[in-house]
Amino acid sequence: MSNLFPTYNKWPITVKEANGTTLIDDNGKRYLDFVAGIAVCNLGHCHPHVNQAIKNQLDKVLHVSNLFHIEGQDDVANQLVSNSSGDLVFFCNSGTEANEAAIKLVRKATNKKKIITFYQSFHGRTMGSLSATGQDKIHQGFGPLLEGFTYVPFNDCDALKAVVDHEAAAIILEVIQGEGGVHEVTSEFIETINMLKEKHKLLVVVDEVQTGIGRTGKAFGYQHYNLSPDIITVAKGLGNGFPVGGLIGKQHLIEAFGPGSHGSTFGGNPLAMAAATATTETIFTEEFLNEVLDKGNYIFSKLKNAIQSSIVKQVRGKGLMIGIECHQDVSSFISSLRDDGLLVLNAGPNVIRLLPPLTVSYKEIDQAVESIASVLNKVTVNSN
């Protein structure tokens, strides 16, 4: 009997070794990994530059606390602000912590508590980030939730206009809802947000935990749109597997996050900064990001040409964040692909989600598309 709380529906796999896009289990079976730790290992498993940076730091210092100046924090902060609309960074350990910090910063800076978020969003599992999440199944059993959150349908301009007033502090959104089904924001919705931001002096917070650090072919997903957020939250891909998160904010917010206003014992620790420095300096180059865009276009084209099954409703996403929506539950397809040696995720009951390492090769994309098409195309044949 396990001594672990059963909080995860674990797959029947124990990973013993990983490199690049390959996982090897305790039976020696090899898998092509299109999960990447759920958009975490953007440079693939055991990337040599990241691993060496962590190893080098191990022999220097592991932890001192943020009472000290920590080597690497300014370097990573500079990478994040140089590649975003922000000016200042607060470091933490995860996406949910970054979103919790954003909620606190919004309230402190505006002296208001009404925050608009969206149905099918996902922002984390602490009480604040849980309350910001627009999914009843995530809320169940944990009430009462933090007060002040109003949920509206994603991409519904009229619904958003109806709830934003002088009491609203901020809008929090994912430009591509990951857990909610890989749904992309529309340009019309972005323009509505910009109009409301100007009219009501709102703060705009973009949750880039899954879409950030090159995942969509830009440093941050919001950069595909006409949007300049006040706050950006990041984690997942920032450390390529080492736990690290961050909040990026504009200069006008500096007084709200002064000494004693917020903190994190392990946030921005030396090992995390070593991993994040190596990760960001590799990903945040024009050549690397353009290649992610090219690979994204390639896999979209291949999927649309290869999948002939009427079971597929739509293929959508951006860069290497892709959803294949089907007309039925996809859990059996994911299981079949796993048996075939390809690891993919769901995004809700009817969407297969692909999140390969950004370093995936074109040959590996071809291999994955062949497996996906083989599994999905059989459904039409069998159902007839």
Contacts in CASP RR format, 6 or more apart in sequence:
PFRMAT RR
TARGET T0000
AUTHOR 0000-0000-0000
METHOD contacts of the structure
MODEL  1
MSNLFPTYNKWPITVKEANGTTLIDDNGKRYLDFVAGIAVCNLGHCHPHV
NQAIKNQLDKVLHVSNLFHIEGQDDVANQLVSNSSGDLVFFCNSGTEANE
AAIKLVRKATNKKKIITFYQSFHGRTMGSLSATGQDKIHQGFGPLLEGFT
YVPFNDCDALKAVVDHEAAAIILEVIQGEGGVHEVTSEFIETINMLKEKH
KLLVVVDEVQTGIGRTGKAFGYQHYNLSPDIITVAKGLGNGFPVGGLIGK
QHLIEAFGPGSHGSTFGGNPLAMAAATATTETIFTEEFLNEVLDKGNYIF
SKLKNAIQSSIVKQVRGKGLMIGIECHQDVSSFISSLRDDGLLVLNAGPN
VIRLLPPLTVSYKEIDQAVESIASVLNKVTVNSN
11 338 0 8 1.000
13 23 0 8 1.000
13 25 0 8 1.000
13 31 0 8 1.000
13 338 0 8 1.000
14 25 0 8 1.000
14 26 0 8 1.000
15 23 0 8 1.000
15 24 0 8 1.000
15 25 0 8 1.000
15 26 0 8 1.000
16 24 0 8 1.000
16 25 0 8 1.000
16 26 0 8 1.000
16 28 0 8 1.000
17 23 0 8 1.000
17 24 0 8 1.000
18 24 0 8 1.000
18 33 0 8 1.000
18 45 0 8 1.000
18 46 0 8 1.000
19 45 0 8 1.000
19 46 0 8 1.000
20 33 0 8 1.000
20 41 0 8 1.000
20 44 0 8 1.000
20 45 0 8 1.000
20 46 0 8 1.000
20 47 0 8 1.000
20 357 0 8 1.000
20 359 0 8 1.000
21 32 0 8 1.000
21 33 0 8 1.000
21 34 0 8 1.000
21 44 0 8 1.000
21 45 0 8 1.000
21 356 0 8 1.000
21 357 0 8 1.000
21 359 0 8 1.000
21 360 0 8 1.000
21 361 0 8 1.000
21 364 0 8 1.000
22 30 0 8 1.000
22 31 0 8 1.000
22 32 0 8 1.000
22 33 0 8 1.000
22 45 0 8 1.000
23 30 0 8 1.000
23 31 0 8 1.000
23 33 0 8 1.000
23 45 0 8 1.000
23 343 0 8 1.000
24 30 0 8 1.000
24 31 0 8 1.000
25 31 0 8 1.000
29 341 0 8 1.000
30 341 0 8 1.000
31 338 0 8 1.000
31 341 0 8 1.000
31 342 0 8 1.000
31 343 0 8 1.000
32 341 0 8 1.000
32 342 0 8 1.000
32 343 0 8 1.000
32 364 0 8 1.000
32 367 0 8 1.000
32 368 0 8 1.000
32 371 0 8 1.000
33 41 0 8 1.000
33 45 0 8 1.000
33 343 0 8 1.000
33 356 0 8 1.000
33 357 0 8 1.000
34 342 0 8 1.000
34 343 0 8 1.000
34 344 0 8 1.000
34 354 0 8 1.000
34 355 0 8 1.000
34 356 0 8 1.000
34 360 0 8 1.000
34 368 0 8 1.000
35 343 0 8 1.000
35 344 0 8 1.000
35 345 0 8 1.000
35 355 0 8 1.000
36 42 0 8 1.000
36 44 0 8 1.000
36 355 0 8 1.000
36 356 0 8 1.000
36 357 0 8 1.000
37 241 0 8 1.000
37 355 0 8 1.000
38 210 0 8 1.000
38 236 0 8 1.000
38 345 0 8 1.000
38 355 0 8 1.000
39 210 0 8 1.000
39 215 0 8 1.000
39 236 0 8 1.000
39 237 0 8 1.000
39 321 0 8 1.000
39 355 0 8 1.000
40 236 0 8 1.000
40 237 0 8 1.000
40 239 0 8 1.000
40 240 0 8 1.000
40 241 0 8 1.000
41 47 0 8 1.000
41 237 0 8 1.000
41 240 0 8 1.000
41 241 0 8 1.000
41 357 0 8 1.000
42 213 0 8 1.000
42 214 0 8 1.000
42 215 0 8 1.000
42 236 0 8 1.000
42 237 0 8 1.000
42 240 0 8 1.000
42 279 0 8 1.000
42 283 0 8 1.000
42 357 0 8 1.000
42 358 0 8 1.000
42 359 0 8 1.000
43 49 0 8 1.000
43 50 0 8 1.000
43 240 0 8 1.000
43 279 0 8 1.000
43 282 0 8 1.000
43 283 0 8 1.000
43 357 0 8 1.000
43 358 0 8 1.000
43 359 0 8 1.000
44 240 0 8 1.000
44 357 0 8 1.000
44 358 0 8 1.000
44 359 0 8 1.000
45 357 0 8 1.000
47 240 0 8 1.000
47 278 0 8 1.000
47 279 0 8 1.000
47 282 0 8 1.000
47 359 0 8 1.000
49 278 0 8 1.000
49 282 0 8 1.000
50 239 0 8 1.000
50 240 0 8 1.000
50 242 0 8 1.000
50 275 0 8 1.000
50 278 0 8 1.000
50 279 0 8 1.000
50 282 0 8 1.000
52 278 0 8 1.000
53 274 0 8 1.000
53 275 0 8 1.000
53 277 0 8 1.000
53 278 0 8 1.000
54 242 0 8 1.000
54 271 0 8 1.000
54 274 0 8 1.000
54 275 0 8 1.000
54 278 0 8 1.000
56 274 0 8 1.000
57 270 0 8 1.000
57 271 0 8 1.000
57 273 0 8 1.000
57 274 0 8 1.000
58 271 0 8 1.000
60 270 0 8 1.000
61 270 0 8 1.000
62 269 0 8 1.000
62 270 0 8 1.000
62 271 0 8 1.000
63 266 0 8 1.000
63 269 0 8 1.000
63 270 0 8 1.000
64 70 0 8 1.000
64 270 0 8 1.000
65 265 0 8 1.000
66 263 0 8 1.000
66 264 0 8 1.000
66 265 0 8 1.000
66 267 0 8 1.000
66 268 0 8 1.000
70 268 0 8 1.000
70 269 0 8 1.000
70 270 0 8 1.000
70 273 0 8 1.000
71 270 0 8 1.000
71 273 0 8 1.000
72 270 0 8 1.000
72 273 0 8 1.000
72 274 0 8 1.000
72 277 0 8 1.000
73 89 0 8 1.000
73 91 0 8 1.000
73 268 0 8 1.000
73 273 0 8 1.000
75 273 0 8 1.000
75 277 0 8 1.000
76 89 0 8 1.000
76 91 0 8 1.000
76 268 0 8 1.000
76 273 0 8 1.000
76 276 0 8 1.000
76 277 0 8 1.000
76 280 0 8 1.000
77 88 0 8 1.000
77 89 0 8 1.000
77 91 0 8 1.000
79 276 0 8 1.000
79 277 0 8 1.000
79 280 0 8 1.000
79 281 0 8 1.000
79 284 0 8 1.000
80 86 0 8 1.000
80 89 0 8 1.000
80 234 0 8 1.000
80 246 0 8 1.000
80 248 0 8 1.000
80 280 0 8 1.000
81 87 0 8 1.000
81 88 0 8 1.000
81 89 0 8 1.000
81 248 0 8 1.000
82 284 0 8 1.000
83 219 0 8 1.000
83 220 0 8 1.000
83 280 0 8 1.000
83 284 0 8 1.000
84 219 0 8 1.000
84 220 0 8 1.000
84 232 0 8 1.000
84 248 0 8 1.000
85 228 0 8 1.000
85 229 0 8 1.000
85 232 0 8 1.000
85 250 0 8 1.000
86 232 0 8 1.000
86 248 0 8 1.000
86 249 0 8 1.000
86 250 0 8 1.000
86 251 0 8 1.000
87 249 0 8 1.000
87 250 0 8 1.000
87 251 0 8 1.000
88 248 0 8 1.000
88 249 0 8 1.000
88 250 0 8 1.000
88 251 0 8 1.000
88 253 0 8 1.000
88 254 0 8 1.000
88 257 0 8 1.000
89 246 0 8 1.000
89 247 0 8 1.000
89 248 0 8 1.000
89 249 0 8 1.000
90 101 0 8 1.000
90 246 0 8 1.000
90 247 0 8 1.000
90 257 0 8 1.000
90 262 0 8 1.000
90 263 0 8 1.000
90 264 0 8 1.000
91 244 0 8 1.000
91 245 0 8 1.000
91 246 0 8 1.000
91 264 0 8 1.000
91 267 0 8 1.000
91 268 0 8 1.000
91 272 0 8 1.000
91 273 0 8 1.000
92 98 0 8 1.000
92 101 0 8 1.000
92 235 0 8 1.000
92 244 0 8 1.000
92 245 0 8 1.000
92 246 0 8 1.000
92 247 0 8 1.000
92 263 0 8 1.000
92 264 0 8 1.000
92 267 0 8 1.000
92 268 0 8 1.000
93 243 0 8 1.000
93 244 0 8 1.000
93 245 0 8 1.000
93 264 0 8 1.000
93 266 0 8 1.000
93 267 0 8 1.000
93 272 0 8 1.000
94 235 0 8 1.000
94 243 0 8 1.000
94 245 0 8 1.000
95 124 0 8 1.000
95 129 0 8 1.000
95 209 0 8 1.000
95 233 0 8 1.000
95 234 0 8 1.000
95 235 0 8 1.000
95 236 0 8 1.000
95 245 0 8 1.000
95 246 0 8 1.000
96 123 0 8 1.000
96 124 0 8 1.000
96 125 0 8 1.000
96 126 0 8 1.000
96 129 0 8 1.000
97 126 0 8 1.000
97 235 0 8 1.000
97 245 0 8 1.000
97 246 0 8 1.000
97 264 0 8 1.000
98 209 0 8 1.000
98 233 0 8 1.000
98 234 0 8 1.000
98 235 0 8 1.000
98 245 0 8 1.000
98 246 0 8 1.000
98 247 0 8 1.000
99 123 0 8 1.000
99 124 0 8 1.000
99 128 0 8 1.000
99 129 0 8 1.000
99 132 0 8 1.000
99 172 0 8 1.000
99 207 0 8 1.000
99 209 0 8 1.000
99 233 0 8 1.000
100 126 0 8 1.000
100 128 0 8 1.000
100 129 0 8 1.000
101 233 0 8 1.000
101 246 0 8 1.000
101 247 0 8 1.000
101 262 0 8 1.000
102 172 0 8 1.000
102 205 0 8 1.000
102 207 0 8 1.000
102 231 0 8 1.000
102 233 0 8 1.000
102 247 0 8 1.000
103 115 0 8 1.000
103 128 0 8 1.000
103 129 0 8 1.000
103 132 0 8 1.000
103 146 0 8 1.000
103 172 0 8 1.000
104 261 0 8 1.000
104 262 0 8 1.000
105 231 0 8 1.000
105 247 0 8 1.000
105 249 0 8 1.000
105 253 0 8 1.000
105 256 0 8 1.000
105 257 0 8 1.000
105 262 0 8 1.000
106 115 0 8 1.000
106 169 0 8 1.000
106 170 0 8 1.000
106 203 0 8 1.000
106 205 0 8 1.000
106 231 0 8 1.000
107 113 0 8 1.000
107 169 0 8 1.000
108 256 0 8 1.000
108 257 0 8 1.000
108 261 0 8 1.000
109 203 0 8 1.000
109 253 0 8 1.000
109 255 0 8 1.000
109 256 0 8 1.000
110 169 0 8 1.000
110 170 0 8 1.000
110 203 0 8 1.000
112 167 0 8 1.000
112 168 0 8 1.000
112 169 0 8 1.000
113 147 0 8 1.000
113 148 0 8 1.000
113 169 0 8 1.000
114 148 0 8 1.000
114 150 0 8 1.000
114 167 0 8 1.000
114 168 0 8 1.000
114 169 0 8 1.000
115 132 0 8 1.000
115 148 0 8 1.000
115 149 0 8 1.000
115 150 0 8 1.000
115 168 0 8 1.000
115 169 0 8 1.000
115 170 0 8 1.000
115 171 0 8 1.000
115 172 0 8 1.000
116 149 0 8 1.000
116 150 0 8 1.000
116 151 0 8 1.000
116 152 0 8 1.000
116 160 0 8 1.000
116 163 0 8 1.000
116 164 0 8 1.000
116 168 0 8 1.000
116 170 0 8 1.000
116 171 0 8 1.000
116 172 0 8 1.000
117 123 0 8 1.000
117 132 0 8 1.000
117 133 0 8 1.000
117 134 0 8 1.000
117 149 0 8 1.000
117 150 0 8 1.000
117 151 0 8 1.000
117 171 0 8 1.000
117 172 0 8 1.000
117 173 0 8 1.000
118 134 0 8 1.000
118 151 0 8 1.000
118 152 0 8 1.000
118 153 0 8 1.000
118 154 0 8 1.000
118 173 0 8 1.000
118 174 0 8 1.000
118 177 0 8 1.000
119 134 0 8 1.000
119 135 0 8 1.000
119 151 0 8 1.000
119 152 0 8 1.000
119 153 0 8 1.000
119 154 0 8 1.000
120 134 0 8 1.000
120 135 0 8 1.000
120 154 0 8 1.000
120 177 0 8 1.000
120 179 0 8 1.000
120 180 0 8 1.000
120 181 0 8 1.000
120 183 0 8 1.000
121 132 0 8 1.000
121 133 0 8 1.000
121 134 0 8 1.000
121 135 0 8 1.000
121 151 0 8 1.000
121 154 0 8 1.000
121 172 0 8 1.000
121 173 0 8 1.000
121 174 0 8 1.000
121 177 0 8 1.000
121 180 0 8 1.000
121 207 0 8 1.000
122 133 0 8 1.000
122 134 0 8 1.000
122 135 0 8 1.000
122 138 0 8 1.000
122 174 0 8 1.000
122 177 0 8 1.000
122 178 0 8 1.000
122 179 0 8 1.000
122 180 0 8 1.000
123 129 0 8 1.000
123 130 0 8 1.000
123 132 0 8 1.000
123 133 0 8 1.000
123 172 0 8 1.000
123 207 0 8 1.000
123 209 0 8 1.000
124 130 0 8 1.000
124 132 0 8 1.000
124 133 0 8 1.000
124 138 0 8 1.000
125 138 0 8 1.000
127 142 0 8 1.000
127 145 0 8 1.000
127 146 0 8 1.000
128 145 0 8 1.000
128 146 0 8 1.000
130 138 0 8 1.000
130 139 0 8 1.000
130 142 0 8 1.000
130 145 0 8 1.000
130 146 0 8 1.000
131 139 0 8 1.000
131 145 0 8 1.000
131 146 0 8 1.000
131 148 0 8 1.000
131 149 0 8 1.000
132 149 0 8 1.000
132 172 0 8 1.000
133 139 0 8 1.000
134 151 0 8 1.000
135 179 0 8 1.000
135 180 0 8 1.000
139 145 0 8 1.000
150 163 0 8 1.000
152 159 0 8 1.000
152 160 0 8 1.000
152 162 0 8 1.000
152 163 0 8 1.000
153 159 0 8 1.000
154 173 0 8 1.000
154 177 0 8 1.000
154 183 0 8 1.000
154 185 0 8 1.000
154 189 0 8 1.000
155 183 0 8 1.000
155 185 0 8 1.000
155 186 0 8 1.000
155 188 0 8 1.000
155 189 0 8 1.000
156 189 0 8 1.000
157 188 0 8 1.000
157 189 0 8 1.000
157 192 0 8 1.000
160 171 0 8 1.000
160 189 0 8 1.000
160 192 0 8 1.000
160 193 0 8 1.000
160 196 0 8 1.000
161 192 0 8 1.000
161 196 0 8 1.000
164 171 0 8 1.000
164 196 0 8 1.000
164 200 0 8 1.000
164 202 0 8 1.000
165 200 0 8 1.000
166 200 0 8 1.000
168 200 0 8 1.000
168 202 0 8 1.000
169 202 0 8 1.000
169 203 0 8 1.000
170 202 0 8 1.000
170 203 0 8 1.000
170 204 0 8 1.000
170 205 0 8 1.000
170 230 0 8 1.000
170 231 0 8 1.000
171 193 0 8 1.000
171 196 0 8 1.000
171 197 0 8 1.000
171 202 0 8 1.000
171 203 0 8 1.000
171 204 0 8 1.000
171 205 0 8 1.000
172 205 0 8 1.000
172 206 0 8 1.000
172 207 0 8 1.000
173 185 0 8 1.000
173 193 0 8 1.000
173 204 0 8 1.000
173 205 0 8 1.000
173 206 0 8 1.000
173 207 0 8 1.000
174 185 0 8 1.000
174 206 0 8 1.000
174 207 0 8 1.000
174 208 0 8 1.000
174 210 0 8 1.000
174 211 0 8 1.000
175 184 0 8 1.000
175 185 0 8 1.000
175 206 0 8 1.000
175 208 0 8 1.000
175 211 0 8 1.000
175 221 0 8 1.000
175 222 0 8 1.000
175 224 0 8 1.000
175 225 0 8 1.000
175 227 0 8 1.000
176 182 0 8 1.000
176 183 0 8 1.000
176 184 0 8 1.000
176 185 0 8 1.000
176 210 0 8 1.000
176 211 0 8 1.000
176 216 0 8 1.000
176 221 0 8 1.000
176 317 0 8 1.000
176 318 0 8 1.000
176 321 0 8 1.000
177 183 0 8 1.000
178 210 0 8 1.000
178 211 0 8 1.000
178 321 0 8 1.000
178 347 0 8 1.000
178 353 0 8 1.000
179 210 0 8 1.000
179 347 0 8 1.000
179 348 0 8 1.000
180 347 0 8 1.000
180 348 0 8 1.000
180 351 0 8 1.000
181 323 0 8 1.000
181 325 0 8 1.000
181 347 0 8 1.000
181 348 0 8 1.000
181 351 0 8 1.000
181 353 0 8 1.000
182 316 0 8 1.000
182 317 0 8 1.000
182 321 0 8 1.000
182 322 0 8 1.000
182 323 0 8 1.000
182 325 0 8 1.000
182 347 0 8 1.000
182 351 0 8 1.000
182 353 0 8 1.000
183 316 0 8 1.000
184 316 0 8 1.000
184 317 0 8 1.000
184 318 0 8 1.000
185 225 0 8 1.000
187 225 0 8 1.000
187 226 0 8 1.000
190 225 0 8 1.000
190 226 0 8 1.000
190 227 0 8 1.000
191 226 0 8 1.000
193 204 0 8 1.000
193 227 0 8 1.000
194 226 0 8 1.000
194 227 0 8 1.000
196 202 0 8 1.000
197 203 0 8 1.000
197 204 0 8 1.000
203 230 0 8 1.000
203 231 0 8 1.000
204 227 0 8 1.000
204 228 0 8 1.000
204 229 0 8 1.000
204 230 0 8 1.000
204 231 0 8 1.000
205 229 0 8 1.000
205 230 0 8 1.000
205 231 0 8 1.000
205 232 0 8 1.000
205 233 0 8 1.000
206 220 0 8 1.000
206 221 0 8 1.000
206 222 0 8 1.000
206 227 0 8 1.000
206 229 0 8 1.000
206 231 0 8 1.000
206 232 0 8 1.000
206 233 0 8 1.000
207 233 0 8 1.000
208 220 0 8 1.000
208 221 0 8 1.000
208 222 0 8 1.000
208 232 0 8 1.000
208 233 0 8 1.000
208 234 0 8 1.000
209 233 0 8 1.000
209 234 0 8 1.000
209 235 0 8 1.000
209 236 0 8 1.000
210 236 0 8 1.000
210 321 0 8 1.000
210 355 0 8 1.000
211 220 0 8 1.000
211 221 0 8 1.000
211 222 0 8 1.000
211 321 0 8 1.000
212 219 0 8 1.000
212 220 0 8 1.000
212 221 0 8 1.000
212 234 0 8 1.000
212 236 0 8 1.000
212 237 0 8 1.000
213 219 0 8 1.000
213 220 0 8 1.000
213 234 0 8 1.000
213 236 0 8 1.000
213 237 0 8 1.000
213 238 0 8 1.000
213 279 0 8 1.000
213 280 0 8 1.000
213 283 0 8 1.000
214 220 0 8 1.000
214 221 0 8 1.000
214 283 0 8 1.000
214 284 0 8 1.000
214 288 0 8 1.000
214 289 0 8 1.000
214 292 0 8 1.000
214 358 0 8 1.000
215 221 0 8 1.000
215 237 0 8 1.000
215 292 0 8 1.000
215 319 0 8 1.000
215 320 0 8 1.000
215 321 0 8 1.000
215 355 0 8 1.000
215 358 0 8 1.000
216 224 0 8 1.000
216 292 0 8 1.000
216 318 0 8 1.000
216 319 0 8 1.000
216 320 0 8 1.000
216 321 0 8 1.000
217 289 0 8 1.000
217 290 0 8 1.000
217 292 0 8 1.000
217 293 0 8 1.000
217 296 0 8 1.000
217 318 0 8 1.000
217 319 0 8 1.000
217 320 0 8 1.000
218 224 0 8 1.000
218 289 0 8 1.000
219 283 0 8 1.000
219 284 0 8 1.000
219 289 0 8 1.000
220 232 0 8 1.000
220 234 0 8 1.000
221 318 0 8 1.000
222 229 0 8 1.000
222 232 0 8 1.000
224 318 0 8 1.000
230 249 0 8 1.000
230 250 0 8 1.000
230 252 0 8 1.000
230 253 0 8 1.000
231 247 0 8 1.000
231 248 0 8 1.000
231 249 0 8 1.000
231 250 0 8 1.000
231 253 0 8 1.000
232 247 0 8 1.000
232 248 0 8 1.000
232 249 0 8 1.000
233 245 0 8 1.000
233 246 0 8 1.000
233 247 0 8 1.000
233 248 0 8 1.000
234 245 0 8 1.000
234 246 0 8 1.000
234 247 0 8 1.000
234 248 0 8 1.000
235 244 0 8 1.000
235 245 0 8 1.000
235 246 0 8 1.000
237 279 0 8 1.000
238 244 0 8 1.000
238 245 0 8 1.000
238 246 0 8 1.000
238 276 0 8 1.000
238 279 0 8 1.000
238 280 0 8 1.000
239 272 0 8 1.000
239 275 0 8 1.000
239 276 0 8 1.000
239 279 0 8 1.000
240 275 0 8 1.000
240 278 0 8 1.000
240 279 0 8 1.000
241 275 0 8 1.000
242 271 0 8 1.000
242 272 0 8 1.000
242 275 0 8 1.000
242 276 0 8 1.000
243 272 0 8 1.000
244 267 0 8 1.000
244 268 0 8 1.000
244 272 0 8 1.000
244 273 0 8 1.000
244 275 0 8 1.000
244 276 0 8 1.000
245 267 0 8 1.000
245 272 0 8 1.000
266 272 0 8 1.000
282 288 0 8 1.000
283 289 0 8 1.000
283 358 0 8 1.000
288 358 0 8 1.000
292 319 0 8 1.000
292 320 0 8 1.000
292 358 0 8 1.000
293 319 0 8 1.000
295 319 0 8 1.000
295 320 0 8 1.000
295 358 0 8 1.000
295 360 0 8 1.000
295 362 0 8 1.000
295 365 0 8 1.000
296 318 0 8 1.000
296 319 0 8 1.000
296 320 0 8 1.000
296 322 0 8 1.000
297 319 0 8 1.000
298 362 0 8 1.000
298 365 0 8 1.000
299 320 0 8 1.000
299 322 0 8 1.000
299 354 0 8 1.000
299 365 0 8 1.000
299 368 0 8 1.000
299 369 0 8 1.000
300 315 0 8 1.000
300 317 0 8 1.000
300 322 0 8 1.000
302 365 0 8 1.000
302 366 0 8 1.000
302 369 0 8 1.000
303 315 0 8 1.000
303 322 0 8 1.000
303 324 0 8 1.000
303 369 0 8 1.000
303 372 0 8 1.000
303 373 0 8 1.000
304 315 0 8 1.000
306 369 0 8 1.000
306 370 0 8 1.000
306 372 0 8 1.000
306 373 0 8 1.000
307 315 0 8 1.000
307 324 0 8 1.000
307 372 0 8 1.000
307 373 0 8 1.000
307 376 0 8 1.000
307 377 0 8 1.000
308 373 0 8 1.000
308 377 0 8 1.000
308 380 0 8 1.000
309 376 0 8 1.000
309 377 0 8 1.000
309 378 0 8 1.000
309 379 0 8 1.000
309 380 0 8 1.000
310 327 0 8 1.000
310 380 0 8 1.000
311 326 0 8 1.000
311 327 0 8 1.000
311 328 0 8 1.000
311 376 0 8 1.000
311 379 0 8 1.000
311 380 0 8 1.000
311 383 0 8 1.000
312 324 0 8 1.000
312 325 0 8 1.000
312 326 0 8 1.000
312 327 0 8 1.000
312 376 0 8 1.000
313 325 0 8 1.000
313 326 0 8 1.000
313 327 0 8 1.000
313 350 0 8 1.000
314 324 0 8 1.000
314 325 0 8 1.000
315 322 0 8 1.000
315 323 0 8 1.000
315 324 0 8 1.000
315 325 0 8 1.000
316 322 0 8 1.000
316 323 0 8 1.000
316 325 0 8 1.000
317 323 0 8 1.000
320 354 0 8 1.000
320 355 0 8 1.000
320 356 0 8 1.000
320 358 0 8 1.000
320 360 0 8 1.000
321 353 0 8 1.000
321 354 0 8 1.000
321 355 0 8 1.000
322 353 0 8 1.000
322 354 0 8 1.000
322 355 0 8 1.000
323 347 0 8 1.000
323 351 0 8 1.000
323 352 0 8 1.000
323 353 0 8 1.000
323 354 0 8 1.000
324 330 0 8 1.000
324 351 0 8 1.000
324 352 0 8 1.000
324 353 0 8 1.000
324 354 0 8 1.000
324 372 0 8 1.000
324 376 0 8 1.000
325 350 0 8 1.000
325 351 0 8 1.000
326 333 0 8 1.000
326 350 0 8 1.000
326 351 0 8 1.000
326 352 0 8 1.000
326 376 0 8 1.000
327 350 0 8 1.000
328 350 0 8 1.000
329 349 0 8 1.000
329 350 0 8 1.000
330 346 0 8 1.000
330 349 0 8 1.000
330 350 0 8 1.000
330 351 0 8 1.000
330 352 0 8 1.000
331 346 0 8 1.000
331 349 0 8 1.000
333 352 0 8 1.000
333 375 0 8 1.000
333 376 0 8 1.000
333 379 0 8 1.000
334 344 0 8 1.000
334 345 0 8 1.000
334 346 0 8 1.000
334 352 0 8 1.000
336 375 0 8 1.000
337 343 0 8 1.000
337 344 0 8 1.000
337 371 0 8 1.000
337 372 0 8 1.000
337 375 0 8 1.000
338 344 0 8 1.000
340 371 0 8 1.000
340 374 0 8 1.000
340 375 0 8 1.000
341 371 0 8 1.000
342 367 0 8 1.000
342 368 0 8 1.000
342 371 0 8 1.000
342 372 0 8 1.000
344 352 0 8 1.000
344 353 0 8 1.000
344 354 0 8 1.000
344 372 0 8 1.000
345 352 0 8 1.000
345 353 0 8 1.000
345 354 0 8 1.000
345 355 0 8 1.000
346 352 0 8 1.000
346 353 0 8 1.000
347 353 0 8 1.000
352 372 0 8 1.000
354 368 0 8 1.000
356 364 0 8 1.000
356 365 0 8 1.000
356 368 0 8 1.000
END
